[in-house]
Amino acid sequence: MLYRGDLLVLKIYEIRDPIYGFIEMDSWERDIIDHPAFQRLRRIKQLAWTDMVYPGAVHTRFEHSLGVMHLATKMYESIVKKKRDYLVKYLGFNDNGLEIDKKFIRLACLLHDIGHSPFSHAGEELMDINPDIVNFGVENEGRYKHEDYSAAIVKYKFKKVIDEHPHNENYHITVEQISDFLKGSIGLGRRLLWRNLVDGQIDADRADYLLRDSYHTGTSYGNYDLKRLLVTLTILEEPETQTPVIAVEEGGVHAAEALIIARYLMFTQVYFHHTRRAYDYHIAETMKGLLFQETGRSTFLPPTSPKNIDNYLEWDDWKVCGLLSQGEGGRNGDLLKERKHHRCIFCTPEVPTEDELKQSNAALGKLSELIRFVDSPEKSWYSIGEKDILIERDVSGIKEVVPLSSISSVVRGLLPIRQRRIYVAKEDRDSAKLKLKGKEG
């Protein structure tokens, strides 16, 4: 065995990746990747049924998870190189601690999406109600999220390959620590800063999926200047709370702008594409029926016990598609197989005026008995609403922290998408058009 200082140096492997060229992993990480719960991610498509619109979009959560680990490492290394003195003096790190946290971040990012349901976000409305969250009657709020399942899977299934792994001898990383990190639990201490790398204003998760989804859909909407972004990452103290957060130097403003614009364009052109959203609806309704047939309930079991997690892990895209091929998917399953999805018969502009929203209400009245579902951005799991990226800039020799939107007219001009769409069955499309014109079909 090889050691560097007090830490064991593990054998390095490489895997070829279309976005980064090669992704490195060590033998411990490879053992985690070989775990059946991680291999399940090969059977969960990143963008659900988006390949029915963009045929190349058949990539999975597996390669995305590898990419997030890789990109978070690059971000971490860039920040540590630049801010080592701050990390040591003000946050109490030392060289050993920085190496341990680097490994911790790699493992956490590798496992961050392990709790996704079949067809990724399309299945999140099938997750059980979380009794610890106040609902207030908002649709799809108050449910467990895939992060809760990720945390539970790590806790219940990975103890042997993490806590008890021989290569953990000098790291002392536990599944409890990773589980708490993925949930964002209180008590993370200085590691709260690194949460920004997987769930923050500018994180490796979205930084990877924008590039990866853009590549596989054959579009250019998700591209941005990753190299510039990496070299301008820094640590700032959030003005109101004085909490250290990952931010961007002034020289990286345009790279940060490009990331925001990429997310905006990918949302409008891919994630919220009208046909893709119809498929999200059909697969969610199909899975509700399949779950009820097998378990007597239309939601997944909550992530509260090893038995529930074992049941949850049995569900992946392959299982659902197998049931669909056997004719067990019901009416929505048949529509998926035959590509006879519901059609969008009415939609407002992306940023509708009040008059245009009133027109959509009138359309709802005219089409009442034909409507199969109504869609809006609030129902999409790929929301573009987010907190502002913080920028460090120099004003006459004095450093100040400002939100990106305060100095970027481009970002400030991106208005929230409020588009409303009305869908009807394919066979009702002509009748619906007549009704919208004030004629009976």
N, C-alpha and C positions, 0 to 999 in steps of 0.2 A: 504494500500500500504506500502511496505517496502522500506526503504532508506538506502544506505551505503554512509556516508558522504552527499554530495549534490545530489548524483545520485540515481535514482529510481532502485530498484532491482526487476527484473521481474521474473515471474514464469518460472521454467525451465522444459523443456520436453526432452525426449530422443527418438531417432530413431535408430533402429538396423542397423548396416552397416557391410558388409562382410570384409571390409579392416581394420576398426578401432575398431570394436566391437560396440560401441555406439557413436553417434554424438549428442551433446547437442544443444538445441536451446531454446530461450526464447519466450514468448507469442508474442512479437513484430515481431520477426523473423518468427514465425509460421504464422502470418497474412500475411507477405510478401510471404511466400511459398504458402499460400492458394490462392494468387492472380491468376486469370485465365492465365495471361501472363507467370507466373512462372510454373503453372501446365502444360502448353503446352510443357515444356521440358520433361515431361514424354512420350511425343509422338515424340521425336526426338532421334534416336539411336546415341550413342556416336561414333560408328565406321561404320556408314552407313550400307552397305551390307556385312560387313566382316563376318557375321554369315554364309554366303554361303561358306566360307572357314573354319572358326573356329565357329562351331555351338553355342558355349556358349556366343558369343559376341553380346548379345542382350541388354546389359545395355544401359542406356540413359544419356542424359545431366543432367537430374534431380539429380541423385545420385552423379554424378561427381561434380555438383555445391555445394551440401551439403559437399562433401569431401574437396573441395578447401577451403570453409569457415572454416571447422574444422582444416585443416592442417595449413592454414595461421595463425589461432589463436595460435596454438602450436608454430609456428615459432616466432610469435610476442612476446609471453610470454617468450620464451627462450632468445630472444634478449634483451627485456626490463629488465629481471632479471639480465643479465650480464652487460648491458651497460646503466643502469639507470643514473649513474652519468654523463656520456657523453651526454645523451639525455637532461638532465636538464641543465647542465652547458653550452654546446655549441649550442644546438638546441632550447633551451628556453622552454622545456616541464615542466609541473608540474604534480602532481598525477592525478588531474582532467583531464588534457589534454591527458594524457596517456590512461586513461579509455575511454575518448571520441573517441580517435583514434582507440582504440581496437574495439569499436562498429562500427566505420566507416569502418574499414577494413573488419569486418565480413559481413556487408551489401554489400559492394562493391564486395567482393569475391563471395558472394552468387549470385549476379546478373551479374557476369562478362560474362557468356555465354548465357544470356537470348536472345541475338540477333542471335543465330544460325538459319540457314535456315534448311529446311527438309534435313535429312541425313547429317547433320553437314557439314564438310568441302567439301563434294562432291558437295554441292550447291553453293559454294562461287564464282565459275566462272560465275554464273548467276546474280551476284550483279551488279548494274548499275555502269556506269563510274562516278567517282568522279571528277567534274570539277576543284577541288582545287589541284589535284595531276597531275603533269606533267608525261605523259605516256612514251614518247620516243619510242613508238611502241612495247614495250615489252608485250608479251602475259600475260593477267591476272594482269598486273600491272596497277595502276591508277584506280582500281575499289574500291568501298566501300568494307569494310571488316565487318565481323560479329561484331567486336568491335564497329563500327559506329552504327550498328543497336541496339546493346546492350545499348549504350549511349542514343540513341533516345527513345527507349522503356522505359527506366528508367525515362527520362525527361517527356515524354508525358503521361505515364500510371500509374506512381507510386507516384504521388504527394500526393494523399489522404492517402496512407498507409505509407508514409515516412514523408513528411513535416507536414502533419496535424494529424498524429497519436498521441494520447495522451501520449504514452510512450516516445515520442521525446522531451518532455518538458525540460529535462535537458541536452540533447545532441545537439539540434539545427543543426542536420544533414539535408541537403537539397538534392533534386534530382539533382539540378544543380551541387553541389559539387561532387556527385557520378558520374554523367555523364561526367564531366571534367576529373575526375580521370580515368575512363575507357578509355577515348580517349587519355589520356596522355597529356592533354592541358597544355600550359604554365601557370604559375601563381599558381601552386599547393603548393608552399612554402615548408615547412618542410615535408608535406605529399608526396612530390616527392620521398622521401626515401622509403616509404611503397609501392610505385608502383613496387618495386623489388619483392614484395611478390606475385604479380599476373602476372607480365610481366618483368622478370629480368633474370639475369644470372643463378640464382638458385631460382626458384619460386614454390609456392604451386600448381600452375596449372599443370605443368609437373610432379612435385613430386607425385601428386595424380593420374594423368592419366596413368603414367607408372605402378604403382602398380595395379590400377583398371583394366586397359586394359589387363595386364598380367594375372591377376586372372581370368577374364572372357573369355579369349582366351584359358585358360588352359596351358599357357606357363610359363616359369620361367625367360624369358629374361628381364622383367621389374623390377625385384627385386633388391634392394640395401639396405644399412644399414640406415634406416630412423632414428632410435634412436640415432645413432652416429652423423648423420648429424644435428639433432636438437640441440644437446648439444654443437656442435662446431660452430654454426652460430654466427656471430659477425657483427659489423659495422666498416668499414674502410673508409678512404678518398681516392677516386680514384686518383692515382698519377698525372695524367695530368690536371684534372679539379678541384681537391680538393673537389669534391662533395661526400657527404657521400653515401655509397652503402653497401648493405648486402653482406657479404663475409663469408669465412670459415677459422677457425683457422687451424694451421699446423696439429694438431691432427686429423683433419677431412679430410685430403687429400685423403685417400683411400675411404672414404665414397663419396667424391665428384667425384673421379675417377669412382666409381661404378655407380653413377648416369649418368655420361656421357656414359659409356659403355652400361648401360641399355637402354638409349635412342637410341644409335647406333644400338643395336641388335633388339630392337622393330621396328625400322625403316626398317631394312633389312628383318626381318622375318615376320612382321605383316603389318605395314602401307604401305610398298612398295611391298608387296607380288604381284606377277604377276597376279593372278586371281582377287584379291581384286581390283587392279587398273583397270582391265577390267570392273568390276561392277561400279566403280566410273565413268568411261566414259559413260556407258550405262544409269545410273540414271541421270547424268547431261544432256545428250542428250534428255532423256525422259522428264525431267522437262522443258527443253527449249520449247518442243512442247506443253506441257500442259499449260505453262504460255501463250504462244502465242494464244492458243485456248480461254483462259479466258480473257486475257487482250489486245491481239493484239501486244504484245511485248514479246521478249524472255528473258527478265531480270526482276528481281523484281523491284518494284518502289523504288526510292531512299529514304533514311531515313530522309526526310526533312520536314515532316508535320505529324500531328496526323492522317489524313486520309490515307496517305501512310502506316503508321505504322499499322493501323487497317487492311489494306489489307494484309500486310506482315504477321501479326500474324494469319491470316486464313490458312496459309500454314504450314503444318506439315507432318510427315511421313504418318499418317493415311489418310490424304486427298489424298496424292499422290498414296498410295496403293489402296485406294478406286477407284480412277480414272483408275488405272491399271487393277483392277479386272473387271471393266466395259468395258475393251477393248479400252480405250481411250489413251493408251500410245504409239501408233504407233509401228513401227518396233522394236525399242529399248526396248519398254515396253514388247513386246512379247518375246524378247530374255531373258529379266529378269525373266519373269514368267516361261519360259520353261527351264531355265538354259542352254541356248545355247549361252552363251557369246562368244565374240571374243577370239581367241586363240593367245598366244604369239608364233610366229613362228621363231623369231630370237632375240637373246639378246647377248649383250657383257658381259664380267665379270663386277663385281661391280666397280672395278677400272681399266678401260680399258687402254691399251697402245695406242699410236697414230696409230699403225698398226691395232689394233682391231677396232678403230673408223673408219679407212678407210674401213675395211671389212664391217662394218655396212652401210657405204655409198654405197658400191657395192651392198649390199643386198637391199637397198632402190631402186636402179636402176632396179634390177632384178624383184622385186615384185611390181613395181609401181602401176599397175592398180588393184592389189588385196589388197593393204594396206588400212585398215580401220582407224587406228590411230597409231601414234608413241609416245611412252612415255619415259620420263626421269625424274630424281629427281626434276628438276627445276619446273616441272608442278605439283608436289605433294605439298599439303598444310601442310604435316608433314615433314618439312625440318629439317635436322640435323645440318645445319649451325647455329652457334651461337657465341656470344662473349664468351671470356674466363671467367671462374670463378676466382675471385681474392682470393689469399691465404695470410694470415698473418703468417709470420714465424719469429722465433727468431734466429738471427745470432750474436753470441758472445754478447748476452745481448741487442742487438739493434733490434727493430722491423722494419721489412720491408714488403712491399706489392709486391707480384709477381703474374703473371698469372699462373694458374694451369699448362698449357702446358709447361711452362719453367722449371718445376721441376718434371713433370710426363712424363716419356718416353712412358707410355701406351697411354695417351691422345695424345701426340705428334705423335704417330704412327698411329692414326686413320685418314686415308686419306679420302677426300671427295668422296662420291659415285657419279659416273658419268655414271652409267649403262644406256644403250639405249635399248629399246625393240620395236619390230615391231609386230603389231597385224593384223591378217586377220580374216575373217568370218570363223566360224567353218566348213562350207561346202567347203571352199576354202583351207583348211589346206593341203590336199594331193597335190593339184596342186602347192601350194606355196613351198612345200618341193622339188618337182621336179624342179621347177624353180631355187631354191637355188643350186641345184646340176648341173645346166646348162642344164636341160632337159625341154621340153615343156610338160605341163600337158594335 
